[in-house]
Amino acid sequence: MMHADRLKKSPASFRSLTGITPGAFDALLAELGPRHEAAEARRKARPGRKRKPGAGPKHALALGDRLLMLLIYYRTYVTHAFLGFLFGVDDSSVGRNINPLQPLLAGIFRIPERRVELREGEVRELFFDATEQQVRRPGPGRGRRAYYSGKKKRHTAKHQVVAVRRRKRPGPCPRGGRKPRKVRVAAVSPMFPGRTHDKKAYDRTRVTAPPDVGRSGDTAYKGTPLRTPHRKPPKGVLTAWQKRANRRLARRRVAAEHAIGKMKIWRVAADRYRNPLRRHTLIFKNVAGLHNRMFA
């Protein structure tokens, strides 16, 4: 019996270790299978390959267990040595089992960097926010100063996240109060060094959307076309109208913060990043795709 089948017997444990439900896992595996077969066929038929198709070492784990290993890695961000012990493989082969699956997942989730398209039932407003993650200190001559964030007091990598939320559903909430609105991550920017200001990240990303869609952000986006909160003038105070406008905007704009907060239940997007920086955007987009599967 595969590890995934055993873990599915406890749905609560499955979601705790992977971040998704067994049903969502089965749906994702069904989409991954044909893509994996096509990628393997391209790999075996590539020009210059010396071995015949089918030759060479085989994976000790089935595709379902390899996907499970990757999701547990995203969710818990444990070491390869621990994953190897958990799945009964050598820690040096963990990367060979999970790394080829990451671009395949990105092809399934298809999180854009610039072009945002709204779906039926979503509010026609985009909510922008930036998030930083601590990274290892770059070596000399590798942009060490550029990655140092004065706000976080450490070396970080930054992404701009664009979120959209669904319209309010009619009817009372079963538990009382308002029904929660589902939030979707509509775009994730390329990685920027932590020293990059949010406004500069917005200017460089150049997000495109339908012309009648509003855009909102926090005060870091002052000087952009985004709707931002009123800032208290030096030695002055905000008027009652400005305070009310700020509260109304905050109630809408919190959607972006909720999306980022839920993305960070996958610890690979929250803890100190240990992987190569060239994979940071790929991993962050995959986490955004997992978030959309569960919360959007």
C-alpha positions in Angstrom: 0.0 0.0 0.0 1.3 3.4 -0.9 2.0 6.0 1.8 -0.7 8.3 0.3 -3.3 5.5 0.7 -2.5 4.9 4.3 -2.5 8.6 5.1 -5.9 9.1 3.4 -7.5 6.9 6.1 -7.1 9.9 8.4 -8.4 13.0 6.4 -7.6 15.4 9.3 -3.9 14.2 9.4 -3.7 14.3 5.6 -4.8 17.9 5.5 -2.5 18.8 8.5 0.5 17.3 6.7 -0.2 18.5 3.2 -2.4 21.5 3.4 -5.1 20.0 1.1 -7.8 17.4 1.5 -7.6 13.8 0.1 -10.2 14.7 -2.5 -8.1 17.7 -3.7 -5.0 15.5 -3.7 -6.7 12.9 -5.9 -7.9 15.6 -8.4 -4.4 17.1 -8.5 -2.8 13.6 -9.0 -5.2 13.0 -11.9 -4.1 16.2 -13.6 -0.5 15.5 -12.9 -0.4 12.0 -14.3 -0.7 12.8 -18.1 1.7 15.8 -17.7 4.3 13.6 -16.0 4.0 10.9 -18.7 4.5 13.5 -21.4 7.5 15.0 -19.6 9.1 11.6 -19.2 8.5 10.9 -22.9 10.2 14.1 -23.9 13.1 13.4 -21.5 13.7 10.0 -22.9 13.5 11.2 -26.6 15.7 14.2 -26.2 18.5 14.6 -28.7 21.9 13.4 -27.6 20.6 10.8 -25.1 23.0 7.9 -25.0 20.7 5.4 -23.2 17.7 3.7 -24.9 14.3 4.7 -23.6 13.5 2.8 -20.5 17.1 2.3 -19.5 18.6 3.8 -16.3 17.4 3.7 -12.6 13.7 3.7 -11.8 12.0 5.7 -9.1 11.4 3.7 -6.0 8.2 5.6 -5.3 5.0 5.7 -7.2 3.9 9.1 -8.6 1.3 9.5 -5.9 3.9 9.1 -3.2 6.2 11.5 -4.9 3.5 14.1 -5.0 2.7 13.4 -1.4 6.4 13.9 -0.5 6.4 17.2 -2.3 3.3 18.5 -0.6 4.6 17.4 2.8 7.8 19.3 2.0 5.9 22.4 1.1 3.6 22.2 4.1 6.2 21.4 6.8 9.5 22.4 5.1 11.4 19.6 6.9 14.9 18.5 5.8 15.4 16.0 2.9 17.0 13.6 5.5 13.7 13.5 7.4 11.6 13.0 4.2 13.9 10.2 3.1 13.5 8.5 6.4 9.7 9.0 6.3 9.4 7.5 2.8 12.1 4.9 3.0 14.5 6.4 0.4 18.0 7.9 0.6 18.0 11.6 1.4 20.1 12.2 -1.7 17.3 10.9 -3.9 14.6 13.1 -2.4 15.4 16.0 -4.7 15.3 13.7 -7.7 11.8 12.6 -6.7 10.2 16.0 -6.1 12.1 18.5 -8.2 10.8 17.3 -11.6 7.2 17.6 -10.3 7.5 21.3 -9.4 7.3 22.8 -12.9 4.6 20.3 -13.8 2.5 21.7 -10.9 3.2 25.2 -12.1 1.7 24.2 -15.5 -1.4 23.0 -13.8 -1.9 26.0 -11.5 -0.9 28.6 -14.2 -0.5 31.5 -11.8 0.3 34.6 -14.0 2.8 37.3 -13.2 1.1 40.3 -15.0 -2.1 39.4 -16.8 -5.1 39.2 -14.4 -8.4 37.8 -15.5 -11.5 38.0 -13.3 -13.9 35.1 -13.0 -17.7 35.1 -12.7 -18.9 36.2 -9.3 -15.7 38.0 -8.3 -15.6 41.6 -7.2 -14.1 43.8 -9.9 -11.3 45.1 -7.8 -7.7 44.0 -7.4 -6.0 44.1 -4.1 -2.2 44.5 -4.1 0.2 43.7 -1.3 3.9 42.6 -1.0 5.3 39.9 1.2 8.9 39.2 2.2 10.6 35.9 3.2 14.0 35.6 4.8 16.7 34.0 2.7 20.2 33.0 3.3 22.8 35.7 3.3 24.2 36.0 -0.3 27.9 35.6 -0.7 30.2 38.5 -1.6 29.6 40.0 -5.0 26.1 38.4 -5.3 23.9 41.4 -4.5 24.2 41.0 -0.7 23.2 44.6 -0.1 20.2 44.4 -2.5 18.7 41.6 -0.5 19.0 43.3 2.8 15.6 44.6 3.9 15.8 47.6 6.3 12.2 46.9 7.3 12.9 43.3 8.3 16.5 43.8 9.4 17.6 40.7 7.5 18.1 39.4 4.0 14.8 38.8 2.2 13.2 38.0 -1.1 10.0 39.8 -2.0 6.9 39.0 -4.1 3.9 41.2 -5.0 0.6 39.3 -4.6 -2.6 40.3 -6.4 -5.8 39.0 -4.8 -9.4 39.1 -5.8 -12.4 38.0 -3.7 -15.9 36.7 -4.5 -19.0 38.8 -4.1 -20.9 38.5 -0.8 -23.2 35.4 -0.9 -26.8 36.0 0.1 -28.2 34.4 3.2 -27.1 34.2 6.8 -23.9 32.4 7.9 -24.6 29.1 9.6 -22.5 30.1 12.6 -23.9 33.6 12.8 -22.4 36.8 11.4 -21.2 37.3 7.9 -20.3 34.5 5.5 -16.6 34.5 4.7 -15.7 35.6 1.2 -13.3 33.4 -0.7 -10.1 35.0 -1.8 -8.1 33.9 -4.9 -4.5 34.7 -5.6 -4.8 36.1 -9.2 -1.1 36.9 -9.8 2.3 36.6 -8.2 5.2 38.8 -9.4 8.7 37.6 -10.1 11.0 37.6 -7.1 12.6 41.0 -6.2 15.4 41.5 -3.7 14.2 42.5 -0.3 15.5 46.1 -0.6 13.1 46.8 -3.5 10.3 49.2 -2.5 6.7 48.0 -3.1 6.1 50.9 -5.5 9.1 49.9 -7.6 7.9 46.3 -7.7 4.5 47.5 -8.9 6.1 49.7 -11.6 8.3 46.9 -12.8 5.6 44.3 -12.8 3.1 46.3 -14.9 0.0 44.2 -14.0 -2.6 44.3 -16.7 -6.4 43.9 -16.1 -9.7 44.9 -17.7 -9.9 48.7 -17.8 -13.0 48.9 -15.5 -11.4 47.0 -12.7 -10.4 49.0 -9.6 -7.0 48.6 -7.8 -6.2 49.1 -4.1 -3.1 48.9 -2.0 -1.6 50.1 1.3 0.3 53.3 1.9 3.5 51.7 0.4 1.9 52.2 -3.0 1.6 55.9 -2.7 2.5 57.5 -6.1 0.9 54.7 -8.1 -2.6 54.6 -9.7 -3.8 52.4 -6.9 -6.3 53.6 -4.4 -4.5 54.0 -1.1 -5.4 55.1 2.4 -5.2 58.7 3.4 -2.0 59.5 5.2 -2.1 61.8 8.2 -0.2 65.0 7.3 2.8 66.1 9.4 1.5 67.7 12.7 -2.0 67.4 11.4 -5.0 65.1 11.7 -7.3 63.2 9.4 -10.8 64.5 8.9 -13.8 62.3 9.9 -14.5 61.7 6.2 -10.9 60.5 5.6 -11.0 58.2 8.6 -14.3 56.6 7.3 -12.8 56.2 3.8 -9.7 54.5 5.3 -11.9 52.1 7.3 -14.0 51.2 4.2 -10.8 50.6 2.1 -9.2 48.6 4.9 -12.2 46.3 5.1 -11.8 45.5 1.4 -8.0 45.5 1.1 -7.6 43.0 3.9 -8.4 40.4 1.3 -4.8 40.5 0.1 -3.5 40.1 3.7 -5.8 37.1 4.2 -4.5 35.5 1.0 -0.9 35.9 2.0 -1.6 34.7 5.5 -3.2 31.5 4.2 -0.5 30.9 1.7 2.0 30.9 4.6 0.5 27.8 6.2 2.8 26.1 3.7 6.0 26.7 5.6 8.2 26.7 2.5 6.7 30.2 1.9 7.1 31.4 5.5 10.2 30.0 7.1 13.8 30.9 6.3 14.2 29.9 2.6 16.9 27.3 2.1 16.5 26.4 -1.6 18.2 28.1 -4.6 16.9 31.6 -5.2 16.2 30.7 -8.9 13.4 28.4 -7.7 11.8 30.9 -5.4 9.2 32.3 -7.8 8.3 28.7 -9.0 7.7 27.5 -5.4 5.8 30.7 -4.4 3.5 30.3 -7.4 2.9 26.6 -6.6 2.0 27.6 -3.0 -0.4 30.2 -4.5 -2.0 27.5 -6.6 -2.5 25.2 -3.6 -4.1 28.1 -1.8 -6.5 28.6 -4.6 -7.4 24.9 -4.6 -8.3 25.1 -0.9 -9.5 28.6 -0.2 -10.8 30.2 -3.5 
